[in-house]
Structures are given as C-alpha cells and as structure tokens.
Amino acid sequence: MTFEQAKSCPIQFVLAMTDTLNVISGKWKLQIIGSLLFGKSRRFTEIQRTIPKITPRMLSKELKELELNGILKRTVHDSTPVLVEYELTESARQLQEVMDSMIHWGINHREETKREIASEKLAG
C-alpha cells in the first residue's frame, strides 16, 4: 500500500495510523527513541541517564518491546563484563522527521498556550 492509497481510504488511513501508534505509543517509547537518535549506540545505563524518572524495570520492558517491533537492535558483546548496546534500526531512523514535526508542534503549542493564558489574565 502506498501513502496516497492510505490517504484516500479512511479504513487504510486508520490502520496505518494504528500500526504506527502501536509501535511508538506509551509514556517512554518516544523518549527512548529520541535518546538513541543522538548517538550510534548506547548502553542501558546511558539510555536511563537521558530519561528522568524511568525505572530500570520499565526501561527494560520498553527496550524489549521496541526490539520486538523492529525499532532497535540489541547487540551483546562477548567481553568481561558483558557489554550490551542498543541502536536504532534504519526503519526507526525514519522516525526522525516525525519526531522533528512533533517537537515543532509542541514548542508552538506551548507558546500559544502561554500567550492565551497571559492574555486571559490581563483581560480577567
């Protein structure tokens, strides 16, 4: 299915959107993906340091789900101690554009909301 076909059919549009959200939805997944966008690969503790308030248990769970969905690759290096690294797949790197759009929207929305609140305070 092409993008144009999905855009012209409400059912296919919803299915494609659902597929995307099933992979990236949740409180932590986009933050993990964002952390990995800033480097070639990272170890568990490096990822955890970039995401405030995520517990080791939750990070482990989310990393496993992202690996199952083909978003990241887990590499175990045969060394002492064992070194495990995570990196995004090429498919996941395509999310950069989506995330950039989300960041732009979030910044604009936050500024608009601040202006609206400020003008309401002045009016009220």
A tleap script that builds the chain and sets N, CA, C and O, in Angstrom:
source leaprc.protein.ff14SB
mol = sequence {
  NMET THR PHE GLU GLN ALA LYS SER CYS PRO
  ILE GLN PHE VAL LEU ALA MET THR ASP THR
  LEU ASN VAL ILE SER GLY LYS TRP LYS LEU
  GLN ILE ILE GLY SER LEU LEU PHE GLY LYS
  SER ARG ARG PHE THR GLU ILE GLN ARG THR
  ILE PRO LYS ILE THR PRO ARG MET LEU SER
  LYS GLU LEU LYS GLU LEU GLU LEU ASN GLY
  ILE LEU LYS ARG THR VAL HIE ASP SER THR
  PRO VAL LEU VAL GLU TYR GLU LEU THR GLU
  SER ALA ARG GLN LEU GLN GLU VAL MET ASP
  SER MET ILE HIE TRP GLY ILE ASN HIE ARG
  GLU GLU THR LYS ARG GLU ILE ALA SER GLU
  LYS LEU ALA CGLY
}
set mol.1.N position { 0.835 -1.181 0.000 }
set mol.1.CA position { 0.000 0.000 0.000 }
set mol.1.C position { 0.880 1.244 0.000 }
set mol.1.O position { 1.895 1.302 0.694 }
set mol.2.N position { 0.488 2.207 -0.764 }
set mol.2.CA position { 1.234 3.459 -0.829 }
set mol.2.C position { 0.612 4.483 0.109 }
set mol.2.O position { -0.505 4.316 0.598 }
set mol.3.N position { 1.368 5.543 0.342 }
set mol.3.CA position { 0.881 6.641 1.172 }
set mol.3.C position { -0.377 7.251 0.563 }
set mol.3.O position { -1.339 7.543 1.273 }
set mol.4.N position { -0.365 7.440 -0.748 }
set mol.4.CA position { -1.510 8.039 -1.435 }
set mol.4.C position { -2.761 7.168 -1.280 }
set mol.4.O position { -3.858 7.691 -1.085 }
set mol.5.N position { -2.599 5.838 -1.366 }
set mol.5.CA position { -3.740 4.944 -1.196 }
set mol.5.C position { -4.289 5.036 0.226 }
set mol.5.O position { -5.503 5.065 0.427 }
set mol.6.N position { -3.399 5.081 1.203 }
set mol.6.CA position { -3.841 5.178 2.594 }
set mol.6.C position { -4.562 6.502 2.844 }
set mol.6.O position { -5.562 6.539 3.562 }
set mol.7.N position { -4.061 7.582 2.258 }
set mol.7.CA position { -4.690 8.891 2.447 }
set mol.7.C position { -6.062 8.978 1.797 }
set mol.7.O position { -6.898 9.775 2.222 }
set mol.8.N position { -6.305 8.167 0.769 }
set mol.8.CA position { -7.581 8.251 0.056 }
set mol.8.C position { -8.631 7.275 0.589 }
set mol.8.O position { -9.780 7.302 0.148 }
set mol.9.N position { -8.250 6.424 1.524 }
set mol.9.CA position { -9.192 5.440 2.067 }
set mol.9.C position { -9.219 5.556 3.588 }
set mol.9.O position { -8.208 5.285 4.235 }
set mol.10.N position { -10.341 5.948 4.173 }
set mol.10.CA position { -10.405 6.128 5.627 }
set mol.10.C position { -10.001 4.869 6.405 }
set mol.10.O position { -9.361 4.972 7.452 }
set mol.11.N position { -10.362 3.705 5.914 }
set mol.11.CA position { -10.031 2.465 6.630 }
set mol.11.C position { -8.524 2.243 6.629 }
set mol.11.O position { -7.938 1.948 7.671 }
set mol.12.N position { -7.899 2.382 5.470 }
set mol.12.CA position { -6.451 2.184 5.379 }
set mol.12.C position { -5.694 3.273 6.142 }
set mol.12.O position { -4.642 3.006 6.724 }
set mol.13.N position { -6.221 4.485 6.139 }
set mol.13.CA position { -5.623 5.591 6.883 }
set mol.13.C position { -5.581 5.246 8.369 }
set mol.13.O position { -4.546 5.390 9.021 }
set mol.14.N position { -6.712 4.791 8.894 }
set mol.14.CA position { -6.801 4.445 10.312 }
set mol.14.C position { -5.901 3.252 10.631 }
set mol.14.O position { -5.240 3.244 11.669 }
set mol.15.N position { -5.866 2.251 9.763 }
set mol.15.CA position { -4.998 1.094 10.002 }
set mol.15.C position { -3.525 1.490 10.037 }
set mol.15.O position { -2.779 1.042 10.908 }
set mol.16.N position { -3.111 2.325 9.099 }
set mol.16.CA position { -1.712 2.767 9.062 }
set mol.16.C position { -1.372 3.578 10.315 }
set mol.16.O position { -0.298 3.409 10.893 }
set mol.17.N position { -2.282 4.454 10.731 }
set mol.17.CA position { -2.062 5.247 11.939 }
set mol.17.C position { -2.004 4.336 13.166 }
set mol.17.O position { -1.177 4.542 14.055 }
set mol.18.N position { -2.869 3.343 13.215 }
set mol.18.CA position { -2.882 2.399 14.328 }
set mol.18.C position { -1.581 1.610 14.388 }
set mol.18.O position { -1.033 1.402 15.471 }
set mol.19.N position { -1.082 1.168 13.232 }
set mol.19.CA position { 0.197 0.453 13.193 }
set mol.19.C position { 1.310 1.316 13.792 }
set mol.19.O position { 2.123 0.836 14.582 }
set mol.20.N position { 1.334 2.569 13.414 }
set mol.20.CA position { 2.366 3.482 13.916 }
set mol.20.C position { 2.239 3.667 15.415 }
set mol.20.O position { 3.221 3.549 16.148 }
set mol.21.N position { 1.030 3.956 15.870 }
set mol.21.CA position { 0.829 4.206 17.296 }
set mol.21.C position { 1.087 2.966 18.144 }
set mol.21.O position { 1.556 3.082 19.276 }
set mol.22.N position { 0.789 1.788 17.620 }
set mol.22.CA position { 1.070 0.555 18.365 }
set mol.22.C position { 2.560 0.403 18.649 }
set mol.22.O position { 2.945 -0.155 19.677 }
set mol.23.N position { 3.388 0.890 17.750 }
set mol.23.CA position { 4.830 0.758 17.911 }
set mol.23.C position { 5.403 1.857 18.806 }
set mol.23.O position { 6.287 1.579 19.617 }
set mol.24.N position { 4.925 3.089 18.682 }
set mol.24.CA position { 5.578 4.203 19.386 }
set mol.24.C position { 4.781 4.777 20.554 }
set mol.24.O position { 5.253 5.695 21.224 }
set mol.25.N position { 3.583 4.255 20.808 }
set mol.25.CA position { 2.783 4.848 21.880 }
set mol.25.C position { 3.290 4.426 23.250 }
set mol.25.O position { 3.994 3.427 23.399 }
set mol.26.N position { 2.918 5.196 24.219 }
set mol.26.CA position { 3.329 4.938 25.592 }
set mol.26.C position { 4.133 6.110 26.108 }
set mol.26.O position { 4.580 6.965 25.344 }
set mol.27.N position { 4.306 6.134 27.383 }
set mol.27.CA position { 4.975 7.249 28.043 }
set mol.27.C position { 6.462 7.327 27.707 }
set mol.27.O position { 7.028 8.419 27.671 }
set mol.28.N position { 7.100 6.187 27.459 }
set mol.28.CA position { 8.556 6.161 27.379 }
set mol.28.C position { 9.145 5.891 25.992 }
set mol.28.O position { 10.301 6.236 25.746 }
set mol.29.N position { 8.390 5.292 25.094 }
set mol.29.CA position { 8.981 4.832 23.832 }
set mol.29.C position { 9.601 5.951 23.004 }
set mol.29.O position { 10.726 5.811 22.524 }
set mol.30.N position { 8.893 7.046 22.833 }
set mol.30.CA position { 9.454 8.144 22.047 }
set mol.30.C position { 10.672 8.756 22.729 }
set mol.30.O position { 11.597 9.214 22.058 }
set mol.31.N position { 10.675 8.765 24.044 }
set mol.31.CA position { 11.839 9.277 24.762 }
set mol.31.C position { 13.050 8.369 24.554 }
set mol.31.O position { 14.172 8.852 24.402 }
set mol.32.N position { 12.825 7.070 24.548 }
set mol.32.CA position { 13.918 6.121 24.298 }
set mol.32.C position { 14.436 6.285 22.872 }
set mol.32.O position { 15.644 6.344 22.643 }
set mol.33.N position { 13.513 6.359 21.920 }
set mol.33.CA position { 13.908 6.546 20.520 }
set mol.33.C position { 14.675 7.865 20.381 }
set mol.33.O position { 15.705 7.914 19.709 }
set mol.34.N position { 14.187 8.914 21.002 }
set mol.34.CA position { 14.867 10.203 20.958 }
set mol.34.C position { 16.265 10.132 21.532 }
set mol.34.O position { 17.191 10.734 20.987 }
set mol.35.N position { 16.431 9.408 22.622 }
set mol.35.CA position { 17.749 9.241 23.224 }
set mol.35.C position { 18.707 8.551 22.258 }
set mol.35.O position { 19.877 8.922 22.157 }
set mol.36.N position { 18.202 7.552 21.555 }
set mol.36.CA position { 19.055 6.798 20.630 }
set mol.36.C position { 19.316 7.543 19.326 }
set mol.36.O position { 20.258 7.208 18.608 }
set mol.37.N position { 18.508 8.537 19.008 }
set mol.37.CA position { 18.747 9.336 17.799 }
set mol.37.C position { 20.008 10.180 17.918 }
set mol.37.O position { 20.566 10.607 16.907 }
set mol.38.N position { 20.462 10.425 19.149 }
set mol.38.CA position { 21.616 11.294 19.364 }
set mol.38.C position { 22.947 10.554 19.401 }
set mol.38.O position { 23.972 11.148 19.737 }
set mol.39.N position { 22.948 9.294 19.068 }
set mol.39.CA position { 24.202 8.552 19.046 }
set mol.39.C position { 24.049 7.284 18.253 }
set mol.39.O position { 22.936 6.841 17.970 }
set mol.40.N position { 25.178 6.698 17.894 }
set mol.40.CA position { 25.120 5.468 17.122 }
set mol.40.C position { 24.535 4.340 17.965 }
set mol.40.O position { 23.612 3.652 17.529 }
set mol.41.N position { 25.060 4.150 19.149 }
set mol.41.CA position { 24.517 3.131 20.050 }
set mol.41.C position { 24.750 3.585 21.482 }
set mol.41.O position { 25.630 4.397 21.766 }
set mol.42.N position { 23.937 3.037 22.370 }
set mol.42.CA position { 24.054 3.378 23.787 }
set mol.42.C position { 23.860 2.129 24.632 }
set mol.42.O position { 23.184 1.178 24.240 }
set mol.43.N position { 24.470 2.166 25.791 }
set mol.43.CA position { 24.257 1.103 26.765 }
set mol.43.C position { 23.025 1.443 27.598 }
set mol.43.O position { 22.546 2.577 27.597 }
set mol.44.N position { 22.526 0.434 28.306 }
set mol.44.CA position { 21.317 0.568 29.118 }
set mol.44.C position { 21.406 1.776 30.048 }
set mol.44.O position { 20.502 2.612 30.069 }
set mol.45.N position { 22.485 1.869 30.813 }
set mol.45.CA position { 22.599 2.960 31.788 }
set mol.45.C position { 22.716 4.318 31.111 }
set mol.45.O position { 22.275 5.320 31.673 }
set mol.46.N position { 23.302 4.375 29.915 }
set mol.46.CA position { 23.378 5.643 29.189 }
set mol.46.C position { 21.985 6.103 28.770 }
set mol.46.O position { 21.663 7.288 28.854 }
set mol.47.N position { 21.169 5.165 28.322 }
set mol.47.CA position { 19.789 5.500 27.955 }
set mol.47.C position { 19.032 5.966 29.193 }
set mol.47.O position { 18.321 6.970 29.161 }
set mol.48.N position { 19.197 5.223 30.280 }
set mol.48.CA position { 18.476 5.552 31.507 }
set mol.48.C position { 18.834 6.948 32.013 }
set mol.48.O position { 17.963 7.664 32.508 }
set mol.49.N position { 20.093 7.342 31.897 }
set mol.49.CA position { 20.509 8.669 32.354 }
set mol.49.C position { 19.871 9.798 31.557 }
set mol.49.O position { 19.705 10.904 32.072 }
set mol.50.N position { 19.512 9.529 30.302 }
set mol.50.CA position { 18.931 10.590 29.463 }
set mol.50.C position { 17.428 10.753 29.671 }
set mol.50.O position { 16.833 11.715 29.185 }
set mol.51.N position { 16.815 9.812 30.394 }
set mol.51.CA position { 15.360 9.847 30.577 }
set mol.51.C position { 15.044 9.916 32.071 }
set mol.51.O position { 15.022 8.889 32.750 }
set mol.52.N position { 14.803 11.108 32.577 }
set mol.52.CA position { 14.498 11.240 34.007 }
set mol.52.C position { 13.256 10.439 34.403 }
set mol.52.O position { 12.275 10.378 33.661 }
set mol.53.N position { 13.318 9.842 35.556 }
set mol.53.CA position { 12.200 9.157 36.210 }
set mol.53.C position { 11.847 7.772 35.640 }
set mol.53.O position { 10.936 7.128 36.160 }
set mol.54.N position { 12.530 7.294 34.598 }
set mol.54.CA position { 12.216 5.947 34.128 }
set mol.54.C position { 12.927 4.942 35.035 }
set mol.54.O position { 14.100 5.107 35.370 }
set mol.55.N position { 12.199 3.907 35.421 }
set mol.55.CA position { 12.801 2.886 36.279 }
set mol.55.C position { 13.541 1.861 35.411 }
set mol.55.O position { 13.213 1.695 34.237 }
set mol.56.N position { 14.527 1.183 35.978 }
set mol.56.CA position { 15.231 0.149 35.213 }
set mol.56.C position { 14.286 -0.924 34.681 }
set mol.56.O position { 14.447 -1.399 33.557 }
set mol.57.N position { 13.307 -1.301 35.488 }
set mol.57.CA position { 12.351 -2.325 35.065 }
set mol.57.C position { 11.546 -1.869 33.848 }
set mol.57.O position { 11.361 -2.631 32.899 }
set mol.58.N position { 11.068 -0.623 33.880 }
set mol.58.CA position { 10.287 -0.093 32.771 }
set mol.58.C position { 11.149 0.077 31.527 }
set mol.58.O position { 10.703 -0.217 30.419 }
set mol.59.N position { 12.373 0.548 31.701 }
set mol.59.CA position { 13.270 0.704 30.559 }
set mol.59.C position { 13.529 -0.643 29.905 }
set mol.59.O position { 13.514 -0.756 28.679 }
set mol.60.N position { 13.763 -1.649 30.710 }
set mol.60.CA position { 13.993 -2.997 30.178 }
set mol.60.C position { 12.788 -3.496 29.395 }
set mol.60.O position { 12.937 -4.051 28.306 }
set mol.61.N position { 11.601 -3.302 29.945 }
set mol.61.CA position { 10.361 -3.710 29.278 }
set mol.61.C position { 10.182 -2.995 27.940 }
set mol.61.O position { 9.874 -3.623 26.927 }
set mol.62.N position { 10.375 -1.687 27.948 }
set mol.62.CA position { 10.192 -0.892 26.730 }
set mol.62.C position { 11.240 -1.242 25.669 }
set mol.62.O position { 10.920 -1.307 24.482 }
set mol.63.N position { 12.486 -1.468 26.090 }
set mol.63.CA position { 13.538 -1.853 25.144 }
set mol.63.C position { 13.194 -3.181 24.474 }
set mol.63.O position { 13.390 -3.339 23.269 }
set mol.64.N position { 12.683 -4.131 25.249 }
set mol.64.CA position { 12.295 -5.428 24.676 }
set mol.64.C position { 11.178 -5.261 23.652 }
set mol.64.O position { 11.218 -5.877 22.587 }
set mol.65.N position { 10.180 -4.432 23.964 }
set mol.65.CA position { 9.071 -4.200 23.031 }
set mol.65.C position { 9.559 -3.518 21.757 }
set mol.65.O position { 9.148 -3.878 20.654 }
set mol.66.N position { 10.433 -2.537 21.915 }
set mol.66.CA position { 10.969 -1.841 20.741 }
set mol.66.C position { 11.807 -2.777 19.874 }
set mol.66.O position { 11.798 -2.674 18.648 }
set mol.67.N position { 12.525 -3.681 20.514 }
set mol.67.CA position { 13.301 -4.668 19.755 }
set mol.67.C position { 12.370 -5.620 19.000 }
set mol.67.O position { 12.610 -5.922 17.831 }
set mol.68.N position { 11.319 -6.089 19.655 }
set mol.68.CA position { 10.349 -6.980 19.003 }
set mol.68.C position { 9.667 -6.316 17.813 }
set mol.68.O position { 9.325 -6.987 16.839 }
set mol.69.N position { 9.469 -5.004 17.885 }
set mol.69.CA position { 8.810 -4.265 16.813 }
set mol.69.C position { 9.769 -3.767 15.740 }
set mol.69.O position { 9.367 -3.026 14.842 }
set mol.70.N position { 11.034 -4.168 15.827 }
set mol.70.CA position { 11.996 -3.801 14.797 }
set mol.70.C position { 12.457 -2.362 14.837 }
set mol.70.O position { 12.927 -1.834 13.829 }
set mol.71.N position { 12.330 -1.714 15.994 }
set mol.71.CA position { 12.721 -0.318 16.140 }
set mol.71.C position { 14.172 -0.200 16.590 }
set mol.71.O position { 14.876 0.733 16.200 }
set mol.72.N position { 14.607 -1.128 17.393 }
set mol.72.CA position { 16.005 -1.100 17.801 }
set mol.72.C position { 16.634 -2.476 17.716 }
set mol.72.O position { 15.961 -3.506 17.684 }
set mol.73.N position { 17.949 -2.443 17.682 }
set mol.73.CA position { 18.756 -3.663 17.613 }
set mol.73.C position { 19.571 -3.748 18.893 }
set mol.73.O position { 20.193 -2.774 19.317 }
set mol.74.N position { 19.558 -4.921 19.499 }
set mol.74.CA position { 20.309 -5.175 20.733 }
set mol.74.C position { 21.527 -5.997 20.365 }
set mol.74.O position { 21.408 -7.046 19.732 }
set mol.75.N position { 22.703 -5.523 20.763 }
set mol.75.CA position { 23.947 -6.233 20.470 }
set mol.75.C position { 24.638 -6.580 21.777 }
set mol.75.O position { 24.895 -5.706 22.605 }
set mol.76.N position { 24.936 -7.857 21.958 }
set mol.76.CA position { 25.651 -8.322 23.138 }
set mol.76.C position { 27.085 -8.601 22.725 }
set mol.76.O position { 27.340 -9.441 21.862 }
set mol.77.N position { 28.028 -7.883 23.353 }
set mol.77.CA position { 29.448 -8.065 23.060 }
set mol.77.C position { 30.022 -9.083 24.035 }
set mol.77.O position { 29.805 -8.993 25.244 }
set mol.78.N position { 30.746 -10.038 23.506 }
set mol.78.CA position { 31.353 -11.091 24.328 }
set mol.78.C position { 32.604 -10.532 24.994 }
set mol.78.O position { 33.707 -10.614 24.455 }
set mol.79.N position { 32.407 -9.968 26.165 }
set mol.79.CA position { 33.513 -9.385 26.919 }
set mol.79.C position { 33.249 -9.587 28.396 }
set mol.79.O position { 32.186 -10.071 28.783 }
set mol.80.N position { 34.213 -9.218 29.219 }
set mol.80.CA position { 34.037 -9.295 30.660 }
set mol.80.C position { 34.217 -7.901 31.220 }
set mol.80.O position { 35.307 -7.346 31.088 }
set mol.81.N position { 33.222 -7.309 31.830 }
set mol.81.CA position { 31.843 -7.793 31.911 }
set mol.81.C position { 31.158 -7.715 30.542 }
set mol.81.O position { 31.632 -7.043 29.626 }
set mol.82.N position { 30.036 -8.419 30.434 }
set mol.82.CA position { 29.280 -8.436 29.186 }
set mol.82.C position { 28.787 -7.025 28.893 }
set mol.82.O position { 28.277 -6.339 29.779 }
set mol.83.N position { 28.942 -6.602 27.652 }
set mol.83.CA position { 28.521 -5.274 27.231 }
set mol.83.C position { 27.335 -5.420 26.281 }
set mol.83.O position { 27.418 -6.115 25.269 }
set mol.84.N position { 26.227 -4.752 26.623 }
set mol.84.CA position { 25.032 -4.779 25.783 }
set mol.84.C position { 24.791 -3.361 25.290 }
set mol.84.O position { 24.758 -2.413 26.074 }
set mol.85.N position { 24.623 -3.230 23.970 }
set mol.85.CA position { 24.361 -1.924 23.377 }
set mol.85.C position { 23.073 -1.971 22.571 }
set mol.85.O position { 22.689 -3.010 22.034 }
set mol.86.N position { 22.418 -0.824 22.500 }
set mol.86.CA position { 21.179 -0.680 21.750 }
set mol.86.C position { 21.380 0.401 20.697 }
set mol.86.O position { 21.997 1.433 20.960 }
set mol.87.N position { 20.855 0.154 19.504 }
set mol.87.CA position { 20.887 1.168 18.459 }
set mol.87.C position { 19.618 1.068 17.632 }
set mol.87.O position { 18.978 0.019 17.567 }
set mol.88.N position { 19.268 2.175 17.007 }
set mol.88.CA position { 18.062 2.205 16.187 }
set mol.88.C position { 18.301 1.497 14.862 }
set mol.88.O position { 19.402 1.524 14.312 }
set mol.89.N position { 17.251 0.866 14.366 }
set mol.89.CA position { 17.304 0.275 13.035 }
set mol.89.C position { 17.126 1.401 12.009 }
set mol.89.O position { 16.746 2.520 12.355 }
set mol.90.N position { 17.405 1.086 10.757 }
set mol.90.CA position { 17.208 2.093 9.707 }
set mol.90.C position { 15.739 2.515 9.638 }
set mol.90.O position { 15.431 3.687 9.419 }
set mol.91.N position { 14.848 1.559 9.824 }
set mol.91.CA position { 13.421 1.883 9.826 }
set mol.91.C position { 13.102 2.904 10.912 }
set mol.91.O position { 12.348 3.849 10.681 }
set mol.92.N position { 13.672 2.714 12.082 }
set mol.92.CA position { 13.417 3.629 13.202 }
set mol.92.C position { 14.010 5.002 12.942 }
set mol.92.O position { 13.442 6.006 13.373 }
set mol.93.N position { 15.126 5.070 12.257 }
set mol.93.CA position { 15.745 6.369 11.966 }
set mol.93.C position { 14.836 7.234 11.096 }
set mol.93.O position { 14.973 8.458 11.072 }
set mol.94.N position { 13.910 6.599 10.386 }
set mol.94.CA position { 12.943 7.358 9.591 }
set mol.94.C position { 11.967 8.126 10.478 }
set mol.94.O position { 11.277 9.030 10.006 }
set mol.95.N position { 11.908 7.771 11.750 }
set mol.95.CA position { 11.039 8.491 12.688 }
set mol.95.C position { 11.582 9.873 13.028 }
set mol.95.O position { 10.873 10.681 13.628 }
set mol.96.N position { 12.828 10.159 12.654 }
set mol.96.CA position { 13.424 11.476 12.941 }
set mol.96.C position { 12.542 12.603 12.429 }
set mol.96.O position { 12.299 13.579 13.138 }
set mol.97.N position { 12.065 12.468 11.204 }
set mol.97.CA position { 11.226 13.512 10.611 }
set mol.97.C position { 9.905 13.661 11.378 }
set mol.97.O position { 9.430 14.774 11.601 }
set mol.98.N position { 9.327 12.538 11.773 }
set mol.98.CA position { 8.080 12.561 12.547 }
set mol.98.C position { 8.320 13.252 13.887 }
set mol.98.O position { 7.536 14.102 14.311 }
set mol.99.N position { 9.409 12.878 14.540 }
set mol.99.CA position { 9.714 13.462 15.846 }
set mol.99.C position { 10.043 14.946 15.727 }
set mol.99.O position { 9.660 15.733 16.592 }
set mol.100.N position { 10.746 15.338 14.666 }
set mol.100.CA position { 11.020 16.763 14.455 }
set mol.100.C position { 9.718 17.545 14.326 }
set mol.100.O position { 9.579 18.626 14.898 }
set mol.101.N position { 8.764 16.998 13.575 }
set mol.101.CA position { 7.455 17.655 13.430 }
set mol.101.C position { 6.744 17.745 14.771 }
set mol.101.O position { 6.129 18.766 15.079 }
set mol.102.N position { 6.822 16.691 15.566 }
set mol.102.CA position { 6.183 16.701 16.877 }
set mol.102.C position { 6.824 17.744 17.791 }
set mol.102.O position { 6.127 18.419 18.548 }
set mol.103.N position { 8.143 17.876 17.724 }
set mol.103.CA position { 8.845 18.862 18.545 }
set mol.103.C position { 8.440 20.274 18.133 }
set mol.103.O position { 8.156 21.115 18.986 }
set mol.104.N position { 8.413 20.534 16.827 }
set mol.104.CA position { 7.983 21.857 16.357 }
set mol.104.C position { 6.560 22.156 16.820 }
set mol.104.O position { 6.279 23.255 17.299 }
set mol.105.N position { 5.674 21.192 16.678 }
set mol.105.CA position { 4.291 21.393 17.100 }
set mol.105.C position { 4.240 21.657 18.606 }
set mol.105.O position { 3.541 22.568 19.050 }
set mol.106.N position { 4.975 20.866 19.391 }
set mol.106.CA position { 4.965 21.024 20.842 }
set mol.106.C position { 5.457 22.385 21.286 }
set mol.106.O position { 4.873 22.998 22.181 }
set mol.107.N position { 6.532 22.867 20.665 }
set mol.107.CA position { 7.062 24.191 21.005 }
set mol.107.C position { 6.040 25.266 20.654 }
set mol.107.O position { 5.765 26.151 21.465 }
set mol.108.N position { 5.479 25.194 19.456 }
set mol.108.CA position { 4.471 26.182 19.033 }
set mol.108.C position { 3.234 26.139 19.926 }
set mol.108.O position { 2.711 27.181 20.320 }
set mol.109.N position { 2.773 24.942 20.242 }
set mol.109.CA position { 1.583 24.798 21.084 }
set mol.109.C position { 1.825 25.370 22.478 }
set mol.109.O position { 0.966 26.058 23.030 }
set mol.110.N position { 2.989 25.087 23.040 }
set mol.110.CA position { 3.316 25.606 24.372 }
set mol.110.C position { 3.323 27.136 24.357 }
set mol.110.O position { 2.778 27.766 25.263 }
set mol.111.N position { 3.936 27.734 23.338 }
set mol.111.CA position { 3.996 29.199 23.248 }
set mol.111.C position { 2.607 29.802 23.058 }
set mol.111.O position { 2.284 30.815 23.677 }
set mol.112.N position { 1.784 29.189 22.208 }
set mol.112.CA position { 0.412 29.683 22.006 }
set mol.112.C position { -0.384 29.607 23.300 }
set mol.112.O position { -1.121 30.533 23.638 }
set mol.113.N position { -0.233 28.508 24.018 }
set mol.113.CA position { -0.951 28.324 25.283 }
set mol.113.C position { -0.508 29.366 26.299 }
set mol.113.O position { -1.344 29.930 27.006 }
set mol.114.N position { 0.789 29.632 26.384 }
set mol.114.CA position { 1.289 30.660 27.303 }
set mol.114.C position { 0.708 32.030 26.960 }
set mol.114.O position { 0.298 32.777 27.848 }
set mol.115.N position { 0.675 32.357 25.653 }
set mol.115.CA position { 0.123 33.650 25.236 }
set mol.115.C position { -1.366 33.740 25.579 }
set mol.115.O position { -1.829 34.781 26.044 }
set mol.116.N position { -2.104 32.680 25.359 }
set mol.116.CA position { -3.543 32.688 25.675 }
set mol.116.C position { -3.775 32.867 27.160 }
set mol.116.O position { -4.656 33.624 27.567 }
set mol.117.N position { -2.992 32.178 27.971 }
set mol.117.CA position { -3.137 32.305 29.423 }
set mol.117.C position { -2.795 33.717 29.856 }
set mol.117.O position { -3.498 34.304 30.679 }
set mol.118.N position { -1.718 34.270 29.306 }
set mol.118.CA position { -1.315 35.622 29.657 }
set mol.118.C position { -2.383 36.640 29.264 }
set mol.118.O position { -2.666 37.562 30.028 }
set mol.119.N position { -2.980 36.484 28.076 }
set mol.119.CA position { -3.999 37.453 27.661 }
set mol.119.C position { -5.279 37.284 28.478 }
set mol.119.O position { -5.981 38.267 28.712 }
set mol.120.N position { -5.599 36.077 28.915 }
set mol.120.CA position { -6.767 35.858 29.774 }
set mol.120.C position { -6.565 36.516 31.138 }
set mol.120.O position { -7.503 37.064 31.717 }
set mol.121.N position { -5.327 36.457 31.648 }
set mol.121.CA position { -5.038 37.087 32.931 }
set mol.121.C position { -5.144 38.598 32.839 }
set mol.121.O position { -5.618 39.255 33.766 }
set mol.122.N position { -4.701 39.147 31.713 }
set mol.122.CA position { -4.820 40.595 31.509 }
set mol.122.C position { -6.265 41.028 31.351 }
set mol.122.O position { -6.652 42.098 31.820 }
set mol.123.N position { -7.066 40.200 30.692 }
set mol.123.CA position { -8.478 40.535 30.454 }
set mol.123.C position { -9.304 40.328 31.718 }
set mol.123.O position { -10.290 41.029 31.946 }
set mol.124.N position { -8.898 39.367 32.533 }
set mol.124.CA position { -9.716 38.998 33.689 }
set mol.124.C position { -9.335 39.718 34.896 }
set mol.124.O position { -9.934 39.514 35.951 }
savepdb mol mol.pdb
quit
